């Protein structure tokens, strides 16, 4: 019964988070009221700033939705070698010793459980991403268009990192307990400390997993932005084709 209740709560939390994903129609409302001076595009054409702003917002909405959905899936973090959360460097020595003395299973369980916690927390980023997109100004748009291949993602990171950390950390903390990361960690450390002359080691799991979750999230958003900027097949709407296809 407890597992059933926990499962239902997880589904409810996930659905609530997905409901906050950026809605393109809502994000693009009111852009017609923005001033429309022409701006030079990368291909030499002219385009009004309202259209450019709409394109930037849509690119972020599409990119964040793709990134969040991918990372929230089972093995979204664990199965992606680029963003997979690995052993904290401060206790890498612990893991190495644990493996050598026959506790590979405990080490593997700890790493898997950290990634499972990150996958469970990822949907909570949706609402914060949506708010940041809605609050973008024309000045933000100009800076992004003048920037590099991940300028929008860099803007995003600057605007949302602190709020996202505060929002995700309690969820990560709860999920760490649910998926057994703390238990696996304590078991691994306990085996290590039984080895003669080995001193105790520690790590703030909640902080570590939250920060690594955010690193992976922004990395994936950046990859989506690069695709939209460089790959015509990633421009899935007419607006994206118009703004980034010049």
Beta strands, then each sheet from edge to edge (+ up, - down):
strand 1: 38-40
strand 2: 46-48
sheet 1: 1+ 2-
end
